[in-house]
Amino acid sequence: MKVDISHVGVPENDLAKKISGAESALNTLQSGQLPMTGWVRIPTRSDQEEIKRIARTAKEIQKKCELLVVVGIGGSSLGAKAVLEALGSDGKKKTDVRFAGETLDPADLRTTVDEIQAKESCLCVISKSGTTMETQIAFGILKEAMREKYRNGAADRIYTITDGKQGILREETIRHKYVSFDVPEDVGGRYSVLSTVGLLPLAVGGVDITELLGGAEVFARDGERCFDAAKYAAARICLGEHGKLVEALESFDPAMETFGRWAQQLLAESEGKEGKGIFPTILTFTRDLHSVGQFLQEGTPVVFETMVLFDKIGDDMILPKAVGDNLAGLTMKQVGDCVVKGVIAAHLNAGIPLITITMPKKTAFAMGQLIYFFELAAGISALLLEVDPFNQPGVERYKQEAWAEIKKLLLEQTPDLARTP
Ligand code: PA5
C-alpha cells in the first residue's frame, strides 16, 4: 500500500503537529487502554478455533443452500457487503449472499421472500443489540417465510450473530437452538467486519477469510503502515481545520462503491459529534466526473479527495476498431490509466487537496489491509478531534424518537394494550 499525502496543501508546520498528535492517538489505540478497542487486536490475536468453526459453518451453509440471506444494518452488514462486492464472484461460488433489512422498503423484503421460496435458503441475522428496528422487522418476516417453507427444519437453517450474553436475539437463539456466533464484547458494529460479523457471510460468499485476516495482520504488525494510517488521519483533520470539511472517498472501480459506503459510515459515525468532524461522501469515477466533478473543480472549495487506486485490474479488454481509430487497439486499462492521470492533473491544477491510497491488486489480502487502514484512521481521526470514536449518541436519539412515535401510534390504535418494543 502506498499512501501519498504530499498534495494536501496545508502549511507544513500544521501538518507536522497533527501527525505527532496522530502518532500518540495511534499508540493510545494500540495500548488497549481504551474501551471498545478489541478490533485493534483482532488480526494479531485471532481465535483460530473460532475461525475454523466459521469456515466449517460456512461449508455447511454452502452445502445446504443456494442462497444465504443476511439480515442486518450499518456496521452489522456493510463490511461483508463491501468486501463481497469488491471481490466479486470467481465463478465457483456455490451460494449467493443477499442482504436484507437495510431499509424499511416492503418491495425489497417481498423480493427476498420470493427468493427464499424459489431457492434452497438459509438466513443469518446479525445484530449486536438485537433491538434494531429494521433488523427486527426483516428477520421476523423472513423467519416466517423460512418456517412456511421448511416447517420444523427452519431452525436448522437460521444462524445468529449477536451479543454472547444478553439480548432478545440471544434468548431466541437459545430457545430455538440456532447455530450462533458471538459479536466480541469490545468491538462495535462499524469496527466489526474482521470479526464473526463479517467473516461468516464472507466465508459463505467464497472469500478466503484467512487471506483477508492475513492482510490485516501484516498491516497491524507493520509500524510503518500503521503510521501511514496516522498520517492520513492527521492530513484529513488538518484539512478540516483549513476549511475542507467534505471528504470525497473516490474510486475508479464501481465494485468499490459499497466499500466507500462502509468507510463513509466508519468515519462519519466515529467522528461526527459535538459539532465536529468531516462529512464523507462517495464518488465513483468516471461516472461522477460527469456530474459533481464540475463542482469539485470550480464550486465552493470545501472538498478534499481521497482516492483508492489499484495498480492492476482483474479484467481487461482490447478496444476494437468499432470504438474509433483514436482509441482502437488500446486496452481499457491503458485508457483508464490515462484518465486517472488526467483527473489528478486537472484536480491538482484546480487546487483540490488530494490523498491517494494505492494498492497493487484487488485481492482478499488487499481488502484486509484497506479495512484495517481505514479502521485505524477513523479511530485516530476521532481521537484527534477529542470525541469518542465508538459511540453514536445522535443515532441513539433518533431511534428513541422513532420508538416513541410507534408507542404513541400503538396506544392510539389499541389503547388497552401497553406494548414495549
Ligand atoms: O456501527 C454501529 O454501531 C452501527 O452501525 C450498528 O452496527 C448498527 O446500528 C446496527 O446495530 P446492531 O448490530 O445492534 O443491530
Residues whose N, C-alpha, C, O or C-beta is under 5 A from the ligand:
A	BS01	PA5	I73 G74 G75 S76 I126 S127 K128 S129 G130 T132 G188 G189 R190
